[in-house]
Structure formats: structure tokens, C-alpha cells
Amino acid sequence: RYYLRLTTADHPGVLGRVATILGNHGVGIASVIQKEESEHAPAHIVMMTDATVESSMMAALAEIDALEDTLEPTHVLRVL
């Protein structure tokens, strides 16, 4: 399992693109939290994934961090 914290532009469809990338790499999502911020502020998305292999997670993160709407590299922690 992995804990992810993403900083993205707050636009419709960003969360869907992130979820699609994770799914394409076989990474399931256990939970998602996106706190409402002020208008025009970046979105902070916190995710917990299902158990997965590290290579799949790293490949997905490379794609997520390359998205135009990703504003900072994703913070990631492996959960034991």
C-alpha cells in the first residue's frame, strides 16, 4: 500500500486522469480525500492505494508527475 499526496491544478477531470493512470498500472485506490480550498488555489489530493508492487506504483507516478496539471512531484510513502 502507498500513501500519495498530490498537488494539482483544481480543474475538472484531473482526479479522473490520475485514477485512470493508476488503474492502467494495476494500482487500486482504497481512499481519496480532496479538501476544498479557495478558488484558484491548487488542489491537494491525498490517496491510499491498495497493495501493489513497487514497479507498478513508480511507473504510474512517473506518468502522474508528467501531467500538465500536476504542480509538484507527488509525495509518496510506502505503508507497511
C-alpha positions in Angstrom: 0.0 0.0 0.0 1.1 3.6 -0.6 0.1 7.0 0.7 0.1 9.6 -2.0 -0.2 13.4 -1.7 -0.6 15.2 -5.0 -0.7 19.0 -5.6 -2.6 19.7 -8.8 -4.4 22.4 -10.6 -8.0 22.5 -9.5 -9.7 21.7 -12.8 -12.4 19.2 -13.7 -11.1 15.8 -14.8 -7.7 15.9 -13.0 -8.7 13.4 -10.4 -10.2 11.2 -13.1 -6.9 11.3 -15.1 -4.9 10.3 -12.0 -7.3 7.5 -11.2 -7.1 6.2 -14.8 -3.3 6.2 -14.8 -3.3 4.3 -11.5 -5.8 1.8 -12.9 -3.8 1.3 -16.1 -0.9 0.2 -14.0 -3.0 -2.1 -11.9 -2.9 0.1 -8.8 -6.3 0.2 -6.9 -7.4 3.1 -4.8 -8.5 2.4 -1.3 -9.4 6.0 -0.3 -9.3 9.6 -1.6 -9.6 12.9 0.2 -9.6 16.3 -1.5 -10.2 19.2 0.8 -12.0 22.2 -0.6 -9.6 25.1 -1.0 -10.3 28.7 -2.0 -11.0 29.3 -5.7 -7.8 29.4 -7.9 -5.8 27.6 -5.2 -4.1 24.3 -6.1 -5.9 21.1 -5.2 -4.3 18.8 -2.6 -5.3 15.2 -3.1 -4.5 12.5 -0.6 -4.8 8.9 -1.7 -4.3 5.5 -0.1 -3.7 2.7 -2.5 -4.5 -1.0 -2.3 -1.5 -3.3 -2.0 0.6 -3.2 -5.2 4.1 -3.9 -6.5 6.6 -1.1 -6.4 7.4 -1.1 -10.1 3.7 -0.5 -11.0 3.5 2.3 -8.5 6.6 4.0 -9.7 5.6 3.7 -13.4 2.2 5.3 -12.5 3.8 8.1 -10.5 6.1 8.9 -13.5 3.0 9.4 -15.7 1.1 11.3 -13.0 4.0 13.7 -12.3 4.3 14.3 -16.1 0.7 15.6 -16.3 0.4 19.2 -17.2 -2.0 19.7 -14.2 0.5 18.2 -11.7 2.1 21.2 -10.0 4.6 19.4 -7.7 6.2 16.0 -7.6 3.9 13.6 -5.8 4.8 12.8 -2.2 4.8 9.1 -1.7 5.2 6.8 1.4 5.1 3.1 1.4 2.7 1.8 4.1 3.7 -1.4 5.9 
